[in-house]
Amino acid sequence: MSAKLLKSGLIVSFMTLISRVLGLVRDVVVANFVGAGAAADVFFFANRIPNFLRRLFAEGAFSQAFVPVLAEVKAKHGDDAVRELLAKVTGSLGVVVTLVTLFGVIASPLVAMLFGMGWFVEWLNDGPEAQKFELASLMLKITFPYLWFISLVALSGAVLNTYNRFAVAAFTPVFLNIAIIACAVWMAPTLQEPALALAWGVFIGGAVQLLFQLPFLAKAGLLVWPKWGWRDENVTKIRKLMLPALFGVSVSQINLLLDTVIASFLMTGAVSWLYYSDRLIEFPLGLFGIAIATVILPNLSRHHANENSLRFSQTLDWSLRFVALFGIPAMAGLIVLAKPIIALLFMRGEFTQQDVLMVSYSLVAYSTGLLSYMLIKVLAPGFYARQDIRTPVRIGIIAMVANMVFNLMLAPFLSYVGLALATALSAGLNAYLLYRGLKLAGVYQLSKSSLVFLAKLLLASLLMAALLYWQTPGLEVWVQLPFSQQVWRLSLLCLLAVLGYFVLLYLFGVRLAHFKANSVAESK
């Protein structure tokens, strides 16, 4: 691939790294204030629902439908047509999202009932968990407006990405983390229910993210006044692409939401344990999978618009190799180092050693699907860039049904861990079917050299994991270490893993120059 596309990927990865590190700091602060108890369960529940809708309306389905059309308009009609499209999309999306947001705020008890059925049943029966339903209804009124802010943030970010200004959109989530941390530190001690401060942090963070991006849009000459354009030709095309994508691109989020619904019937702490483990999975997923998917979608869309099928296929091949290069060892490392990482990050305040153990179980289960989550992120754009929504939607339906079946099979025996494992298994099926769909369409197929490359990555990762396992002490020993020694030991283990992995790859004949040689330059 070209130096320009690689540079864009590194910029997004670096900005995402900053955001994810602050996200971990945020989760450390949250764990310290609310731990993994009832209040934590409710906050994560109230935060997940608008985040889920954000993936539907904004970062997921909308971006996948909007970016290819925007790239096509830009390539064929120029910047004036882009501004006209942007004005009409902003006005049309804004009205829809405003209505959904108002409904969510007004009908928050209904939303809490639908997605927190277990708590609602407790409330009806005046059970010991009844306060969870009441608190969830209140928190949703505060967190739901985040959907309105973040939808417009995703819209402006998609435009900036199309103009190769990736850093702004990648850095924007930093402000959400800062807002939640600030509210937790300064507002939480003043409230009778500290978790409400976290909800206000979500609200404030959404507003700040939008305000941050507006000057960059103005500087690029793309800040336009919204206008209604529901029946505009390109807006209609986006709507037609987006409606099925509302489901297809958000299957993993739907699966997580279903996990939350089922977890509301399980023991107190289940929702929080799943949340903390999912957050740790999001770190490498965002750093490599989402970052690369962000960069390649505009490029794939441009290659498709220019009818350059070779560059299209080569870009997919490079992105798959790239995420595998880091995704496979990250998966192995998280499985082996689950307990030390969780203890170091979260075990303080209200977060106990028992919570460490419980989170580690679901983290290991989620980690088995890490590579699949990444592959979904880079394979799905292969369909959306070609404005093919039907295939990934059909695959998404299959994956979601499979997830529900896996949940029913595993949850009765493994409780919340079964929910995490079911998500990983359905993600694997999703990734396989996406690849199979691209192969059958003649769009992309793994070459023999790529298969050999993946085999070397897998072998090196397994050997690295064995080395880490040999050097990592048990949890009982680890928690007795002072915090400074935990930081030092974990840093050494991570350094050992990185050095061991890349030394093994070198011995197996993998070279950076060889990796570059098999990637493709972005078209001029």
Secondary structure, DSSP 8 states (H G I E B T S, - for coil): --HHHHHHHHHHHHHHHHHHHHHHHHHHHHHHHHTTSHHHHHHHHHHHHHHHHHIIIIITHHHHHHHHHHHHHHHHH-HHHHHHHHHHHHHHHHHHHHHHHHHHHHTHHHHHHHH-HHHHHHHHTT-TTHHHHHHHHHHHHHHTTHHHHHHHHHHHHHHHHHTT-HHHHHHTTHHHHHHHHHIIIIIGGGSSSTHHHHHHHHHHHHHHHHHHHHHHHHHTT--------TT-HHHHHHHHHHHHHHHHTTHHHHHHHHHHHHHTTS-TTHHHHHHHHHHHHHHHIIIIIIHHHHHHHHHHHHHHHTT-HHHHHHHHHHHHHHHHHHHHHHHHHHHHHHHHHHHHHH-STT--HHHHHHHHHHHHHHHTTHHHHHHHHHHHHHHHTTT--HHHHHHHHHHHHHHHHHHHHHHHHHHHHHHHHHHHHHHHHHHHHHHHHHHHTTS----HHHHHHHHHHHHHHHHHHHHHHHH---HHHHTTS-HHHHHHHHHHHHHHHHHHHHHHHHHTT--HHHHHHTS-----
